[in-house]
């Protein structure tokens, strides 16, 4: 069996993946995000390298990755590929793609985790609690009763960001998830976008 990649013109048209043998020809779409994932590219998140196995969805301008310290199951980050410190510095295309990516990822993770709602949050700048100087949307599937008071999630986010900053600044003992744990989670999420 032989595989051939044929590209089509236009943003809304998928690239086509042709598989054929002597008996049959199959054509199925593979979206750009799937092709990029196959390339095993690593990503940057501020000054940090993100291993490609932690990323489960990607477009030409954005990517979604599992979280080192999730607050709840399914807590992921959606980031622009270009390193941009503040939301106001994103281009119009980057802003649109970032939110469309968050919408698509959120829909899938809400269903996967049998949640009933989503929290989407951006901490834009150090005084807003941002510890990694790279725009990112926290996307958190929510269920009834996951926090006693709904807005406690924001306090929890601030606390996790402070813990992360201390770890980064002081190199204290980590309670982070391993690359293997995060890669396994990303593998599960990747299946949602096939």
C-alpha positions in Angstrom: 0.0 0.0 0.0 1.4 3.4 -0.9 0.6 6.8 0.6 0.5 10.1 -1.4 -0.2 13.6 -0.1 -2.0 16.0 -2.4 -2.6 19.6 -1.3 -5.6 21.6 -2.3 -5.9 25.4 -2.6 -8.0 27.3 -0.1 -8.1 27.6 3.6 -11.4 25.7 4.1 -10.4 22.8 1.9 -8.6 19.9 3.6 -5.4 18.4 2.3 -6.2 14.9 1.0 -4.6 11.7 2.1 -4.7 9.1 -0.6 -4.0 5.4 0.2 -4.1 2.9 -2.6 -3.2 -0.7 -3.3 -3.6 -2.7 -6.4 -7.2 -3.3 -5.5 -8.6 0.0 -4.1 -8.1 3.7 -3.7 -9.2 5.4 -0.6 -9.3 9.2 -0.1 -9.8 10.8 3.3 -9.2 14.4 4.5 -6.4 15.2 6.9 -6.6 18.7 8.2 -3.5 20.8 8.5 -3.4 20.3 12.3 -3.1 16.6 11.9 -0.2 17.0 9.4 1.6 19.3 11.8 1.2 16.9 14.6 2.8 14.1 12.5 5.8 16.3 12.0 6.6 16.0 15.7 7.5 19.7 16.1 8.3 21.0 19.5 6.6 24.2 20.7 7.6 27.2 22.9 5.6 28.5 25.8 7.4 31.7 26.8 10.9 30.7 27.7 10.0 27.0 27.9 10.2 24.2 25.3 7.0 22.1 25.1 7.5 18.6 23.9 5.3 17.7 20.9 3.7 14.9 22.9 2.2 17.4 25.3 0.3 19.1 22.4 -2.9 17.5 21.3 -4.3 20.0 18.8 -2.6 22.5 16.5 -3.5 24.9 13.7 -1.2 27.1 11.7 -1.4 29.8 14.4 -2.4 28.1 17.7 -1.9 25.0 19.7 -3.6 23.3 22.7 -1.5 21.5 25.3 -2.1 19.6 28.5 -1.4 21.4 31.8 1.5 20.7 34.0 -0.7 21.4 37.1 -4.3 21.1 36.2 -7.0 22.4 38.6 -9.6 19.9 37.4 -9.6 17.1 34.9 -9.4 18.5 31.4 -7.7 21.8 32.4 -5.7 22.6 29.3 -4.0 25.7 27.8 -4.6 27.2 24.3 -1.7 29.3 23.1 -0.7 31.2 20.0 2.3 29.6 18.3 4.1 33.0 18.1 5.5 34.0 21.4 3.4 37.0 22.4 3.4 38.3 26.0 0.2 40.3 26.0 -3.2 39.7 24.4 -3.3 43.2 22.9 -0.2 42.3 20.8 -1.8 39.4 19.0 -2.7 40.1 15.3 -6.3 39.9 14.3 -5.8 36.5 12.6 -4.0 35.2 15.8 -6.8 36.4 18.0 -9.5 34.8 15.8 -7.6 31.5 15.5 -6.9 31.4 19.3 -10.6 31.8 20.2 -11.8 29.4 17.4 -9.3 26.8 18.7 -10.5 27.3 22.3 -14.1 26.9 21.1 -13.3 23.6 19.2 -11.1 22.2 22.0 -13.6 23.3 24.7 -16.5 21.6 22.9 -14.7 18.3 22.7 -13.3 18.3 26.3 -16.6 19.3 27.8 -18.2 16.3 26.2 -15.2 13.9 26.9 -15.2 14.8 30.6 -19.1 14.8 30.8 -19.0 18.4 32.1 -21.8 20.9 31.8 -19.9 24.1 31.4 -16.5 25.6 30.7 -14.4 28.2 32.3 -12.2 30.2 29.9 -9.7 32.6 31.4 -6.7 34.7 30.4 -4.4 36.3 32.9 -3.0 39.1 30.8 0.2 40.5 32.4 2.0 40.0 35.7 -0.5 42.0 37.8 -3.3 39.8 36.5 -1.5 36.6 37.7 0.3 35.7 34.5 3.5 33.9 35.4 4.6 32.7 31.9 5.0 35.6 29.5 3.1 34.0 26.6 -0.6 34.6 26.0 -2.7 31.5 26.9 -6.3 30.7 27.6 -7.0 28.4 30.5 -9.8 26.1 29.4 -11.4 24.1 32.2 -14.4 21.8 31.9 -16.7 22.3 34.8 -19.2 20.2 36.7 -21.7 21.0 39.4 -20.0 21.1 42.8 -16.4 21.0 41.5 -15.8 24.1 43.7 -18.0 25.0 46.7 -18.4 28.5 45.4 -18.1 28.9 41.6 -15.7 31.8 41.7 -13.2 29.9 43.9 -11.8 28.6 40.6 -10.2 32.0 40.1 -8.5 31.9 43.5 -7.3 28.4 42.7 -5.9 29.5 39.4 -4.0 32.3 41.2 -2.7 29.9 43.8 -1.5 27.4 41.1 0.2 30.3 39.2 2.0 31.4 42.4 3.1 27.8 43.1 4.4 27.6 39.5 6.2 30.9 39.8 7.9 29.8 43.1 9.0 26.6 41.4 10.4 28.4 38.5 12.1 31.1 40.6 13.3 29.0 43.5 13.5 25.5 41.9 11.6 24.0 44.9 10.6 20.4 44.9 8.1 19.7 42.1 4.7 18.1 42.4 4.2 18.5 38.7 3.0 15.7 36.4 5.6 13.7 34.5 6.1 14.0 30.7 4.8 10.5 30.4 1.6 11.3 32.3 1.0 14.4 30.2 1.7 12.6 27.0 -0.8 9.9 27.8 -3.5 12.5 28.5 -2.6 14.3 25.2 -2.8 11.0 23.3 -6.4 10.6 24.6 -7.4 14.1 23.7 -5.8 13.8 20.2 -8.3 11.0 19.4 -11.1 13.6 19.8 -9.9 15.5 16.7 -9.5 12.7 14.2 
